[in-house]
Amino acid sequence: MKSTRILLALLLLLVCLPSINAQDTQGEASGKKAAAETAPPEIPLKVQVVLTEFDGSQKISSLPYMLNMLGTGPRNPHRAFLRYGVRVPIVTGSGNQVTYQDVGTNIDCSATQREEGDYRLDIGVERSSVSMPGSNGKETDWKPGDNSPGPQPLIRSFRDDFTVVVKNGQTAEGTSAVDPVTGHVLKIEVTLTVLK
């Protein structure tokens, strides 16, 4: 009698199991659909990052970089990357061995759409350049096409991670830094354009 009850309970469980599983699957599907409906849309953006170097009040250089990317919600981040540079040959050791140093600009950016209608831009900038010590004590910038840098080039580097909050069409200053040797000031400005 006891074994008959156990057998009936097992049969009842086996009969009900497919319908319970189907309900769970339907519940998961409707939960995923609701989450997709509440997620903010991906908005195409253009982010311009301008690196400007000053010697006092005189502008020495202005380098603009453009990233096309998507602005997303905080749960679905999208990152854009830009790598631009050159490998510079550098003579090392007494045997005139040559090694190569990467020099240039790296930019990483993510854009998160906020409820207020603006965007949080998390930006990382890494920049390096080569200069040569001159006989007069001043440095001269090395550019691709110049003769190979001598055995003692100076490689300048700058790196910063920062956040700005901007609206469509707005420009914000991201960071400003002074080179400890030359006294040159590097400023980074960011402009956001929403593409429709």
C-alpha positions as a printed Julia matrix, in Angstrom:
196×3 Matrix{Float64}:
  0.0    0.0     0.0
  2.8    2.37    0.93
  4.71   1.54   -2.27
  1.55   2.2    -4.3
  1.27   5.7    -2.84
  4.91   6.41   -3.63
  4.44   5.15   -7.19
  1.33   7.32   -7.67
  3.19  10.39   -6.32
  6.07   9.8    -8.74
  3.67   9.41  -11.69
  1.87  12.6   -10.74
  5.21  14.43  -10.52
  6.28  13.18  -13.95
  2.99  14.29  -15.49
  3.23  17.8   -13.98
  6.95  18.35  -14.66
  6.66  19.35  -18.37
  4.01  21.99  -17.63
  6.1   23.46  -14.76
  9.15  23.6   -17.04
  7.12  25.3   -19.79
  5.89  27.93  -17.33
  9.47  28.64  -16.21
 10.62  29.0   -19.83
  7.74  31.38  -20.6
  8.55  33.39  -17.47
 12.22  33.69  -18.45
 11.31  34.75  -22.0
  8.9   37.43  -20.79
 11.53  38.66  -18.26
 14.14  38.99  -21.02
 11.65  40.79  -23.26
 10.76  43.24  -20.46
 14.46  43.92  -19.79
 15.08  44.57  -23.5
 12.12  46.97  -23.63
 13.37  48.97  -20.61
 17.01  49.17  -21.79
 17.82  52.56  -23.33
 18.42  52.53  -27.07
 21.89  52.69  -28.55
 22.46  56.24  -29.8
 25.12  56.94  -32.47
 27.6   59.56  -31.27
 30.63  61.44  -32.56
 33.2   62.28  -29.87
 36.0   64.69  -30.78
 39.07  64.75  -28.53
 41.52  67.62  -29.16
 45.01  67.63  -27.61
 46.45  71.16  -27.68
 49.94  72.08  -26.51
 50.9   75.61  -25.45
 54.21  77.34  -24.72
 52.95  80.09  -22.47
 50.08  81.63  -24.44
 51.44  80.49  -27.83
 49.76  77.44  -29.33
 52.42  74.93  -30.47
 50.18  72.15  -31.78
 46.57  71.05  -31.93
 45.79  67.4   -32.67
 42.11  66.49  -33.2
 40.89  62.87  -33.01
 37.36  61.71  -33.89
 35.63  58.59  -32.53
 32.3   57.32  -33.84
 30.61  55.19  -31.21
 27.35  54.25  -29.51
 25.93  55.82  -26.38
 24.34  53.12  -24.25
 22.8   52.61  -20.84
 24.91  51.81  -17.77
 24.15  48.07  -17.99
 25.32  47.71  -21.57
 28.57  49.7   -21.9
 30.19  50.13  -25.31
 33.81  51.24  -25.68
 35.61  52.82  -28.62
 39.38  52.62  -29.09
 41.77  54.67  -31.22
 45.45  53.79  -31.68
 47.62  56.02  -33.85
 51.4   56.11  -33.91
 54.72  55.01  -35.29
 57.48  52.65  -34.16
 60.65  54.68  -33.74
 64.06  52.99  -34.16
 66.39  53.65  -31.24
 70.06  52.62  -31.2
 71.04  50.84  -27.99
 74.19  49.27  -26.63
 77.73  49.44  -27.9
 77.0   47.13  -30.85
 74.6   49.63  -32.43
 71.65  47.35  -31.85
 68.28  48.81  -32.78
 65.1   48.5   -30.76
 61.74  50.01  -31.64
 59.66  52.18  -29.33
 55.93  52.78  -29.94
 55.21  56.51  -30.04
 51.84  58.13  -30.64
 48.36  58.57  -29.22
 45.97  56.04  -27.69
 42.41  57.03  -26.79
 39.77  54.86  -25.08
 36.23  56.15  -24.6
 32.88  54.93  -23.34
 29.63  56.92  -23.43
 26.78  56.29  -21.01
 23.42  57.93  -21.62
 21.96  59.48  -18.46
 18.33  60.16  -17.53
 18.89  63.93  -17.73
 19.57  63.65  -21.49
 23.31  64.19  -21.21
 26.15  61.69  -21.54
 28.89  60.58  -19.2
 32.12  60.15  -21.19
 34.84  58.08  -19.53
 38.03  58.81  -21.47
 41.58  57.5   -21.25
 44.34  59.32  -23.17
 47.91  58.13  -23.54
 50.35  60.16  -25.63
 54.08  59.82  -26.21
 56.53  61.75  -28.38
 60.25  61.78  -29.14
 62.53  64.78  -28.75
 66.27  65.18  -29.1
 68.49  67.12  -26.73
 70.14  69.91  -28.71
 73.67  71.25  -28.34
 72.24  74.55  -27.09
 70.42  72.8   -24.23
 67.02  73.02  -25.94
 65.07  70.08  -27.23
 63.82  69.63  -30.77
 60.87  67.42  -31.62
 61.61  64.39  -33.76
 59.16  63.69  -36.58
 58.83  60.64  -38.82
 61.05  61.23  -41.87
 63.83  62.82  -39.81
 67.06  60.89  -39.43
 66.93  58.07  -36.91
 67.06  59.45  -33.37
 70.5   59.21  -31.88
 71.39  56.9   -29.04
 69.99  59.28  -26.4
 66.49  60.42  -27.52
 64.03  61.64  -24.93
 60.63  59.95  -24.95
 57.97  62.08  -23.36
 54.81  60.45  -22.09
 51.46  61.58  -20.78
 48.58  59.48  -19.49
 45.26  60.41  -17.92
 41.85  58.87  -17.27
 39.04  61.36  -16.72
 35.26  61.75  -16.88
 33.18  64.58  -18.32
 29.4   64.98  -18.49
 28.25  66.79  -21.64
 25.14  67.43  -23.7
 24.78  67.32  -27.47
 27.0   70.0   -29.07
 28.78  70.85  -25.83
 32.57  71.11  -25.41
 34.23  70.46  -22.05
 37.84  70.69  -20.9
 38.88  67.24  -19.76
 42.29  67.86  -18.27
 45.24  70.21  -18.26
 48.84  69.32  -17.39
 52.26  71.01  -17.39
 55.38  69.26  -18.71
 57.84  69.41  -15.79
 60.88  69.9   -18.07
 59.72  72.25  -20.84
 56.89  74.01  -19.01
 54.56  73.39  -21.96
 50.88  73.03  -21.09
 48.81  70.2   -22.58
 45.04  70.72  -22.62
 42.45  68.16  -23.66
 39.0   69.24  -24.85
 36.1   66.92  -25.62
 33.11  67.73  -27.86
 30.02  65.51  -28.16
 27.71  65.37  -31.19
 24.62  63.16  -31.21
 24.11  61.75  -34.72
 20.47  61.42  -35.76
